Amino acid sequence: MDHTIVLIAKGTDTLAFLLKELRAYFEPYCKVIGFASHEQLPDLSGVSHLFITTRAPELYTIARQAVPETVPITVLNRFFELRKIKALMQIPPGTTVPVMNNSPVTAQEVIQNLLEVKIDHLNYVPFHPGSTFEERFRYAIIMSIPDVPLPPHVEVIDLGFRKISIHDLIDTGRKVGVPIEWERQYLSAFIVEMSELAKMLGTSYAEVQKLNSQLQSTFQAVKDPVIACNEDGLITFINDVAVELFCPHESVVIGKPYTILKEHGLLAPFFEQEGQEDALIAIDQRQFIVSSHSIRRSHEHLGFVCTLKDVTEIQRLRTQLALRGHTATYSFADIKGSSQPLLHAIELSKKMAKNNQTILLTGENGTGKELFAHAIHQHSLRKNGPFVAINCASLPENLLESELFGYEDGAFTGARKGGKPGLFEQADGGTIFLDEIGDISPAIQVKLLRVLQEKQVIRVGGTGILSVDCRVIAATNRNLEDAVRDGAFREDLFYRLAVLPIEIPALRERTSDIPLLIDDHLKQQGIRKSWSPEVMELLLAHDWRGNIRELKNVVDYAITVSEHPVIGIADLPKRLTERIFQKQSAAAAVPLEDERNLDILLGLYQYYLANKPVGRYQLAHTPVLQANGWTESALRNRLKQLEQLGLVRSGTTRQGTSITRDGIEMLRKYGKI
């Protein structure tokens, strides 16, 4: 199973019910896992899709924090089991009925669902923990379990757990590779169930009409023509897609014989004979695959349901499945900010997008390198081709090799029968994005160099040479020039990758964008909050080591814990305020005018001008610092203090230490530069 689908629900009972439904449709084609919102969530960075049960902002926030921005989040559309609706039809019209659920949002969602299926003869009021139960209430609607105790005189109508809309299942299934055959089989079984319930519940014309409205609204979500007939050949269900195709000028179709349909002779075998095999028919110069399934209850034949699939759509789906859903989802319009460093990076990216050469995106973690990669692809001449992305640091060497270059049948134990195309093959005609390229092993570097030089790949376990035509965008937070100097990265590969280099600015270098980024993040969640001047001043002064990712985490934390419209210092994460306190304490402990501190900053500034970071050993042995008696150990302690002040920035051993913008300003203040 290549895909994992996650469900997050507010209650454990709801979670268990919906997980059973999701697994019935997606497994064994996808892995389905679920969590209650109060649980500690594991690492979900590799999932394909995430479902949540309500539109409540707090549940969306939990979900968004759990998965990368590229993972889609869907609020499940749900409907009631029809057999449980019948009790509502017995309540006198106009009666005020409380609808109980665990929050105002979920209670309102249930009411909206009832109105959408035309169960609109009652006056529904949302009811949740904290609401007051009025004496006039004679009925109450619950979802399996009452959320508050009910008076003994109240008649309880239990609608049970709402089932998942078949549209959500089909739509997501197409994106993650559920076979079209299973989609059609599942849809047919669903229609059979609906038809049986219609016959069971249809005791009055009014009830049949309401039931039919719900079924029709369900069928409208299906993008393919669907027609159901009873045993007498009378149409019992037809969706708008089928009406437009077969009888666009008929005002009334339900209850009419199927012979009113255009080209009904082609459909006759599917509405009159059992056991018909799928067939290809032509209607209005379009090709359709027609399937028919008998509707039965025990041994009684109730009719047929007929579905049609446009062959063009099938081809599109096959292509989509072959590409494993790899598409670019962001454009330059999604990159928020108006600071000069960011605008320069965007302008440079747009120019380079039109070229076909390899691009190397560099920058710290959390700066948005993948967002730039998506946007560059969307702005390129390859925008209609696939966009394939992989994090090279997330897989061990052997798995990364098979993912990138593919493998032949029997290449290793557990290899898929028939082999598997690699990501370079799947990106043919489009773009492949290699994130964290600085972490690949020497062996992978050699193979990657061949692809860049020759535009050819050889699958693992194979001997045949396959030509590929894809544009490579690589990204790293490492200093690859240092890695080349240290022998950890091939020099020839570096120059192949860095044909068109783009530096993505860190958030500390474009702090003027912080208010805009915060507003955009809140707008996406539908939340309206403001920030006190003290908080905004603090956010603008922070060094943002985690960049935009850290900023979003801070915002999500603050809006979750804050109970007021204006967010204050107390609403910020403790780690953020503690870091600022440490920075202030360090400032009091280290006199900035100390010539020896300024000597350190000046030494780092010289390397800054040369666009090179520097290690502590190298810095300690510069003439100025050596003359002042600096040892590497003493320098290490002082650099930590200067880093807490935000004057220097230390990275990995290979990245070394560099002076910050504040450090440069400090040198100017004391007249050193």
Secondary structure, 3 states (H helix, E strand, C coil): CCCEEEEEECCHHHHHHHHHHHHHHHCCCCEEEEEECCCCCCCCCCCCEEEECCCCHHHHHHHHHHCCCCCCEEECCEECCHHHCHHHHCCCCCCEEEEECCCHHHHHHHHHHHHHCCCCCCEEEEECCCCCCCCCCCEEEECCCCCCCCCCCCEEEECCCCEECHHHHHHHHHHHCCCHHHHHHHHHHHHHHHHHHHHHHCCCHHHHHHHHHHHHHHHHCCCCCEEEEECCCEEEEECHHHHHHHCCCCCCCCCCEHHHCCCHHHHHHHHHCCCCCCEEEEECCEEEEEEEEEEEECCEEEEEEEEEEEHHHHHHHHHHHHCCCCCCCCCHHHCCCCCHHHHHHHHHHHHHHCCCCCEEEECCCCCCHHHHHHHHHHHCCCCCCCEEEEEHHHCCHHHHHHHHHEECCCCCCCCCCCCEECHHHHCCCCEEEEECHHHCCHHHHHHHHHHHHHCEECCECCCCCEECCCEEEEEECCCHHHHHHCCCCCHHHHHHHCCEEEECCCHHHCHHHHHHHHHHHHHHHCCCCEECHHHHHHHHHCCCCCHHHHHHHHHHHHHHHCCCCEECHHHCCHHHHHHHHHHHHHHHHCCCCCHHHHHHHHHHHHHHHCCCCECHHHHHCCHHHHHCCCCHHHHHHHHHHHHHCCCEEECCCCCCEEECHHHHHHHHHCCCC
